[in-house]
Amino acid sequence: MKIILPLKQHVGAPCKPIVNTGEEVERGQLIAIPQGLGANIHASVYGTVDTITEEFITIIPAQEQPEGYVKIKETDNKLKAIEEAGIVGAGGAGFPTHVKLNVDLKDGYVIVNGAECEPILAHNLKIMEESPESLVRGVKYIKEITNASKGYIAVKAKYKKAVKSLKKACAIEKDIEVKFLPDIYPSGDERVIVRELLGIELEPGKLPLEAGAVVQNVETIKHIVNAIELRKPYITKDTTVAGRVQDGKKGKVFLDVPLGEPVGKYIELCGGFVKPYGEITLGGPFTGSAGSEDAPITKTLGGILVSMPFPQETRKMGILACECGAQEERLKEIAKAMGAEVVAEEKCKRMVEVNGRYRCDKPGECPGQAEKILNMKKKGIQVLLTGTCGD
């Protein structure tokens, strides 16, 4: 088994390798650095560098894997510790966390995104249930870094065990409290969180900063705490395996998986595939994409989902793209796997173009799509493929 570490596991440009082929590396050792916007990449195992390309570094793991790791540079500057650790948003696009938190939020808010928004995924839920005190400490660190005055942990009320644990951990904290999100998709969207918790409707393309807030995913908080308290770099990932696997049809959580390991290893740890099976989806059901057993665990990979075989569809198909869920590229990918002919395409009526990218003007509130579907019926569609938000 080889460890594959992509040089782009974040928003920004690929990192630049600072190791050489044949070099022995230690777990936690810095092996690639950003070129502009980006985040440090560290070796996730002890081993030997096998290959270096423009896209990735591969490492052959040593037979012996001690528990320890190379710690990041010692510093009293918490933001610097986050930067050194190479932390990025663990639940989304992978925006570098040290950049996101380099703000002054005087009288503002730190919000923990505990929506566990994508169906089936459960690793953030496990952290909230079992390690709520570490989340509270993480909120305190971010409040200190950003000068915010208030902290909220946003969670769905249906997660009763997590709510109970979080409320207990927040009981003695006068400036940190649990807030509830609606049980809809995508309640984990930053604009939905700001709307529900602060009552502020952000325009498409606007960030929570416009409302005096920063939002961080639960697992990202975990990595922040590890960097500050343990000087641990971002070298492991939490993920959920589910679907057509022997042991984990409803979702099996794996914590602290070494980055770069193949997703197939964790399918095997769930007892292997249940046959017949279809696509291996990397990510969540709404926003994931097709992958393979050889694909590596990355800083942003939250789900490994094995689907049923796609039904084969001979009728003419229309696709309806949704900014909150599946967009054109993903829908076309699924349509191709179904053997369908796509004869018409539309976007949800809520999608508006902002700076060259389409965004939803009111995420979580699907307006109904009769007009769009009628337009596609005129073009000959017999079946519709879509992935939209809602309850």
GUSESE-81932 format. One record per residue (C-alpha): residue number from 1; x, y, z. Coordinates in steps of 0.5 Angstrom, whole numbers, padded with zeros to 4 digits. Each point is the difference from the previous one (the first is absolute). Layout:
BEGIN
[rec NUM,[X,Y,Z]] ...
! end
This chain:
BEGIN
[rec 1,[0000,0000,0000]] [rec 2,[0003,0007,-0002]] [rec 3,[-0002,0006,0003]] [rec 4,[-0003,0006,-0005]] [rec 5,[0000,0007,0003]] [rec 6,[-0002,0005,-0006]] [rec 7,[0003,0006,0000]] [rec 8,[-0007,0004,0000]] [rec 9,[-0004,-0002,0006]] [rec 10,[-0002,0007,0001]] [rec 11,[-0003,0006,-0004]] [rec 12,[0006,0004,-0003]] [rec 13,[0006,-0003,-0004]] [rec 14,[0003,-0006,0000]] [rec 15,[0006,-0001,0006]] [rec 16,[0007,0000,-0002]] [rec 17,[0004,-0007,0002]] [rec 18,[0006,0002,0005]] [rec 19,[0002,-0008,0000]] [rec 20,[0003,-0004,-0005]] [rec 21,[-0001,-0007,-0003]] [rec 22,[0003,-0005,0004]] [rec 23,[0000,0004,0007]] [rec 24,[-0002,-0003,0006]] [rec 25,[-0005,0004,0004]] [rec 26,[-0004,0000,0006]] [rec 27,[-0007,0000,0002]] [rec 28,[-0002,0008,0001]] [rec 29,[0006,0002,-0004]] [rec 30,[-0001,0006,-0005]] [rec 31,[0001,-0002,-0007]] [rec 32,[-0004,0005,-0004]] [rec 33,[-0001,0008,0001]] [rec 34,[-0005,0004,-0003]] [rec 35,[0001,0005,-0006]] [rec 36,[-0004,0005,0001]] [rec 37,[-0007,-0001,0003]] [rec 38,[0000,-0007,0003]] [rec 39,[0002,-0005,0006]] [rec 40,[0006,-0004,0002]] [rec 41,[0000,-0007,-0001]] [rec 42,[0004,-0005,0005]] [rec 43,[0001,-0008,-0001]] [rec 44,[-0005,-0004,0003]] [rec 45,[0004,-0006,0001]] [rec 46,[0008,-0002,0001]] [rec 47,[0002,-0002,-0006]] [rec 48,[0004,0001,-0007]] [rec 49,[-0001,0005,-0005]] [rec 50,[-0002,-0004,-0006]] [rec 51,[-0002,0005,-0005]] [rec 52,[-0001,0008,-0001]] [rec 53,[-0004,0003,-0006]] [rec 54,[-0004,0006,-0001]] [rec 55,[-0006,-0003,0003]] [rec 56,[0002,-0004,0006]] [rec 57,[0005,-0003,0004]] [rec 58,[0000,-0008,0002]] [rec 59,[0003,-0003,0006]] [rec 60,[0002,-0007,0001]] [rec 61,[-0002,-0001,0007]] [rec 62,[0005,-0003,0005]] [rec 63,[-0001,-0007,0003]] [rec 64,[0000,0003,0007]] [rec 65,[-0005,0006,0001]] [rec 66,[0002,0003,0007]] [rec 67,[-0006,0004,0003]] [rec 68,[0004,0006,0001]] [rec 69,[0001,0006,-0005]] [rec 70,[0004,0006,-0002]] [rec 71,[-0003,0006,0004]] [rec 72,[-0001,0007,-0004]] [rec 73,[0004,0005,0003]] [rec 74,[-0001,0003,0007]] [rec 75,[-0004,0006,0000]] [rec 76,[-0004,0004,0004]] [rec 77,[-0004,0003,-0006]] [rec 78,[-0006,-0004,-0001]] [rec 79,[-0001,0002,-0007]] [rec 80,[0007,-0002,-0002]] [rec 81,[-0001,-0006,0003]] [rec 82,[-0006,-0002,-0004]] [rec 83,[0004,0003,-0006]] [rec 84,[0006,-0005,0002]] [rec 85,[-0005,-0006,0000]] [rec 86,[-0003,0001,-0007]] [rec 87,[-0007,0000,0003]] [rec 88,[-0005,0001,-0006]] [rec 89,[-0008,0000,0001]] [rec 90,[-0001,-0008,0001]] [rec 91,[-0007,0001,-0002]] [rec 92,[0000,0004,-0007]] [rec 93,[0004,0002,-0005]] [rec 94,[0006,0001,0004]] [rec 95,[0001,0007,0001]] [rec 96,[0007,0001,0004]] [rec 97,[-0002,0001,0008]] [rec 98,[0005,0005,0002]] [rec 99,[-0002,0005,-0006]] [rec 100,[-0008,-0001,0002]] [rec 101,[0002,0002,0007]] [rec 102,[0005,0006,-0001]] [rec 103,[-0006,0005,0002]] [rec 104,[-0002,0004,0005]] [rec 105,[-0007,-0002,0002]] [rec 106,[-0001,0005,0006]] [rec 107,[-0007,-0001,0003]] [rec 108,[-0001,-0005,-0005]] [rec 109,[-0001,-0008,0000]] [rec 110,[0003,-0006,-0001]] [rec 111,[-0004,-0006,-0003]] [rec 112,[0001,-0007,0000]] [rec 113,[-0004,-0004,-0005]] [rec 114,[-0002,-0006,0003]] [rec 115,[-0006,-0001,-0005]] [rec 116,[0003,-0007,-0003]] [rec 117,[-0004,0003,-0006]] [rec 118,[0002,-0006,-0005]] [rec 119,[-0005,-0006,0001]] [rec 120,[0004,-0006,0003]] [rec 121,[0006,0003,0002]] [rec 122,[0001,-0001,0007]] [rec 123,[0007,0002,0002]] [rec 124,[-0001,0007,0003]] [rec 125,[-0006,-0002,0004]] [rec 126,[0005,-0005,0003]] [rec 127,[0004,0005,0002]] [rec 128,[-0005,0004,0003]] [rec 129,[-0003,-0005,0004]] [rec 130,[0007,-0003,0003]] [rec 131,[0004,0006,0000]] [rec 132,[-0004,0006,0001]] [rec 133,[0005,0003,0005]] [rec 134,[0005,0001,-0006]] [rec 135,[-0005,0004,-0004]] [rec 136,[-0001,0005,0006]] [rec 137,[0008,0001,0000]] [rec 138,[0000,0001,-0007]] [rec 139,[-0005,0005,0000]] [rec 140,[0004,0004,0006]] [rec 141,[0006,-0001,-0005]] [rec 142,[-0003,0003,-0006]] [rec 143,[-0004,0006,0005]] [rec 144,[0007,0002,0002]] [rec 145,[0003,0000,-0007]] [rec 146,[-0006,0004,-0003]] [rec 147,[-0002,0004,0006]] [rec 148,[-0007,-0003,-0001]] [rec 149,[-0004,0001,0006]] [rec 150,[-0005,-0006,-0001]] [rec 151,[0000,-0007,-0002]] [rec 152,[-0005,-0004,-0002]] [rec 153,[0000,-0008,-0002]] [rec 154,[-0006,-0001,-0005]] [rec 155,[-0003,-0007,0000]] [rec 156,[-0006,-0003,-0002]] [rec 157,[-0005,-0002,0005]] [rec 158,[-0001,-0007,-0002]] [rec 159,[0007,-0001,0002]] [rec 160,[-0002,-0001,0007]] [rec 161,[0006,-0004,0003]] [rec 162,[0005,0006,-0003]] [rec 163,[-0005,0005,0003]] [rec 164,[0000,-0003,0007]] [rec 165,[0008,0000,-0001]] [rec 166,[0001,0007,-0002]] [rec 167,[-0005,0003,0004]] [rec 168,[0004,-0003,0006]] [rec 169,[0007,0002,-0002]] [rec 170,[-0003,0007,-0001]] [rec 171,[-0004,0001,0006]] [rec 172,[0006,0004,0004]] [rec 173,[0001,0004,-0006]] [rec 174,[-0003,0007,0000]] [rec 175,[0002,0002,-0007]] [rec 176,[-0001,-0007,-0004]] [rec 177,[-0007,-0004,-0001]] [rec 178,[-0003,-0005,-0004]] [rec 179,[-0005,0003,-0006]] [rec 180,[-0005,-0005,-0004]] [rec 181,[0000,0000,-0008]] [rec 182,[-0006,-0003,-0004]] [rec 183,[0000,-0007,-0002]] [rec 184,[0001,0002,-0007]] [rec 185,[0005,0000,-0006]] [rec 186,[0005,0004,0000]] [rec 187,[-0001,0002,0007]] [rec 188,[0008,0000,0000]] [rec 189,[0001,0005,-0005]] [rec 190,[0003,0006,0003]] [rec 191,[-0005,0005,-0002]] [rec 192,[-0006,-0005,0003]] [rec 193,[0004,0000,0006]] [rec 194,[0001,0008,0001]] [rec 195,[-0008,0001,-0002]] [rec 196,[-0002,-0005,0005]] [rec 197,[0004,0002,0006]] [rec 198,[0001,0007,-0001]] [rec 199,[-0006,0002,-0004]] [rec 200,[0004,0003,-0006]] [rec 201,[-0001,-0002,-0007]] [rec 202,[0006,0001,-0004]] [rec 203,[0000,0001,-0008]] [rec 204,[0003,-0005,-0004]] [rec 205,[0008,0000,0000]] [rec 206,[0000,0003,0007]] [rec 207,[0004,-0003,0005]] [rec 208,[-0002,-0001,0008]] [rec 209,[0005,0006,0001]] [rec 210,[-0005,0005,-0003]] [rec 211,[-0004,-0002,0006]] [rec 212,[0005,0000,0005]] [rec 213,[0001,-0007,0001]] [rec 214,[0005,-0006,-0002]] [rec 215,[-0003,-0007,-0001]] [rec 216,[0005,-0006,0001]] [rec 217,[-0002,-0007,-0001]] [rec 218,[0000,-0005,0006]] [rec 219,[0006,-0004,-0003]] [rec 220,[0004,0006,-0001]] [rec 221,[-0001,0002,0007]] [rec 222,[0003,-0006,0002]] [rec 223,[0006,0001,-0004]] [rec 224,[0001,0007,0003]] [rec 225,[0000,-0003,0007]] [rec 226,[0005,-0005,-0002]] [rec 227,[0005,0005,-0003]] [rec 228,[-0001,0005,0006]] [rec 229,[0001,-0005,0005]] [rec 230,[0004,-0006,-0003]] [rec 231,[0003,0004,-0005]] [rec 232,[-0002,-0006,-0005]] [rec 233,[0000,0002,-0008]] [rec 234,[-0007,-0002,-0004]] [rec 235,[0002,-0007,-0001]] [rec 236,[-0006,-0004,0001]] [rec 237,[-0007,0000,-0002]] [rec 238,[-0007,-0002,0003]] [rec 239,[-0004,-0003,-0005]] [rec 240,[-0007,-0004,-0001]] [rec 241,[0000,-0007,-0004]] [rec 242,[-0007,-0002,-0002]] [rec 243,[-0005,-0003,-0005]] [rec 244,[0001,-0007,-0004]] [rec 245,[0006,-0002,0005]] [rec 246,[-0001,-0006,0005]] [rec 247,[0001,0003,0006]] [rec 248,[-0003,0007,0000]] [rec 249,[-0006,0001,-0004]] [rec 250,[-0002,0006,0004]] [rec 251,[0006,0003,0001]] [rec 252,[0007,-0002,0003]] [rec 253,[0004,0005,0003]] [rec 254,[0008,0000,0000]] [rec 255,[0004,0005,0004]] [rec 256,[0007,0003,-0001]] [rec 257,[0001,-0004,-0007]] [rec 258,[0007,0002,-0003]] [rec 259,[0000,0004,-0006]] [rec 260,[0001,-0003,-0006]] [rec 261,[-0002,-0007,0001]] [rec 262,[-0004,-0003,-0005]] [rec 263,[-0008,0000,0001]] [rec 264,[0000,-0007,-0002]] [rec 265,[0003,-0002,0007]] [rec 266,[-0006,0003,0004]] [rec 267,[-0005,-0004,-0005]] [rec 268,[0004,-0006,0002]] [rec 269,[0000,0001,0007]] [rec 270,[-0008,0001,0000]] [rec 271,[0000,-0008,-0003]] [rec 272,[0001,0002,-0007]] [rec 273,[-0005,0001,-0005]] [rec 274,[-0007,-0002,0000]] [rec 275,[-0002,-0003,-0008]] [rec 276,[-0003,0003,-0004]] [rec 277,[0003,0007,0001]] [rec 278,[0001,0006,-0004]] [rec 279,[0004,0007,0001]] [rec 280,[0005,0001,0005]] [rec 281,[-0002,0007,0002]] [rec 282,[0005,0005,0003]] [rec 283,[-0003,0005,0005]] [rec 284,[-0007,0000,0002]] [rec 285,[-0007,-0002,-0004]] [rec 286,[-0001,0007,-0003]] [rec 287,[0007,0003,-0001]] [rec 288,[0004,-0006,-0001]] [rec 289,[0003,-0003,-0007]] [rec 290,[0002,-0006,-0003]] [rec 291,[0006,-0003,0003]] [rec 292,[0004,-0007,0000]] [rec 293,[0003,-0005,0005]] [rec 294,[0007,0003,-0001]] [rec 295,[-0002,0007,0001]] [rec 296,[0004,0003,0007]] [rec 297,[-0003,0003,0006]] [rec 298,[0001,0008,0000]] [rec 299,[-0001,0005,0005]] [rec 300,[-0007,0002,-0003]] [rec 301,[-0003,-0007,-0001]] [rec 302,[-0006,-0002,0005]] [rec 303,[-0003,-0006,-0004]] [rec 304,[0001,-0006,-0003]] [rec 305,[-0007,-0002,-0003]] [rec 306,[-0001,-0007,-0004]] [rec 307,[-0006,0001,-0004]] [rec 308,[-0005,-0005,-0003]] [rec 309,[0001,-0001,-0007]] [rec 310,[-0003,0006,-0004]] [rec 311,[-0007,-0002,-0004]] [rec 312,[0001,0000,-0007]] [rec 313,[-0004,0005,-0003]] [rec 314,[-0002,0000,-0008]] [rec 315,[-0005,0006,0000]] [rec 316,[0002,0007,-0002]] [rec 317,[0003,0003,0007]] [rec 318,[0000,0007,0002]] [rec 319,[0004,0003,0006]] [rec 320,[-0001,0005,0005]] [rec 321,[0006,0003,0003]] [rec 322,[0000,0003,0007]] [rec 323,[0005,0004,0004]] [rec 324,[-0001,-0003,0006]] [rec 325,[0000,-0007,-0002]] [rec 326,[0002,-0003,-0007]] [rec 327,[0002,0004,-0006]] [rec 328,[0001,-0001,-0007]] [rec 329,[0006,-0004,0000]] [rec 330,[-0002,-0005,0005]] [rec 331,[-0007,-0001,-0003]] [rec 332,[0004,-0001,-0006]] [rec 333,[0004,-0005,0003]] [rec 334,[-0006,-0004,0003]] [rec 335,[-0004,0001,-0007]] [rec 336,[0006,-0004,-0003]] [rec 337,[0001,-0005,0005]] [rec 338,[-0008,-0001,-0001]] [rec 339,[0001,-0001,-0008]] [rec 340,[-0004,0006,-0001]] [rec 341,[-0001,0005,-0005]] [rec 342,[0000,0007,0002]] [rec 343,[-0004,0004,-0004]] [rec 344,[-0002,0007,0004]] [rec 345,[0004,0003,0006]] [rec 346,[-0003,0006,0005]] [rec 347,[0002,0003,0006]] [rec 348,[-0004,0001,0006]] [rec 349,[-0004,0007,0000]] [rec 350,[0004,0002,0006]] [rec 351,[0007,-0001,-0003]] [rec 352,[0003,0007,-0001]] [rec 353,[0007,0002,-0003]] [rec 354,[0004,0003,0004]] [rec 355,[0008,0002,-0002]] [rec 356,[-0001,-0006,-0005]] [rec 357,[-0003,-0005,0004]] [rec 358,[-0007,-0002,0001]] [rec 359,[-0002,0000,0008]] [rec 360,[-0007,-0001,0003]] [rec 361,[-0004,0006,0002]] [rec 362,[-0003,-0003,0006]] [rec 363,[0003,-0007,0002]] [rec 364,[-0005,-0005,0003]] [rec 365,[-0006,0003,-0003]] [rec 366,[-0002,-0004,-0006]] [rec 367,[-0005,0004,-0004]] [rec 368,[-0003,-0005,-0005]] [rec 369,[0003,-0001,-0007]] [rec 370,[-0007,-0001,-0004]] [rec 371,[0002,0005,-0005]] [rec 372,[0007,-0003,-0001]] [rec 373,[-0003,-0007,-0001]] [rec 374,[-0005,0002,-0005]] [rec 375,[0006,0004,-0004]] [rec 376,[0004,-0007,0000]] [rec 377,[-0007,-0004,-0002]] [rec 378,[0000,0005,-0006]] [rec 379,[0007,-0003,-0002]] [rec 380,[-0002,-0007,0000]] [rec 381,[0002,-0002,0007]] [rec 382,[-0004,-0006,0003]] [rec 383,[0004,-0001,0007]] [rec 384,[0003,0005,0004]] [rec 385,[0007,0000,0004]] [rec 386,[0001,0005,0006]] [rec 387,[0003,0001,0007]] [rec 388,[-0004,0006,0003]] [rec 389,[0000,0002,0007]] [rec 390,[-0006,0000,0005]] [rec 391,[-0003,-0004,0006]] 
! end
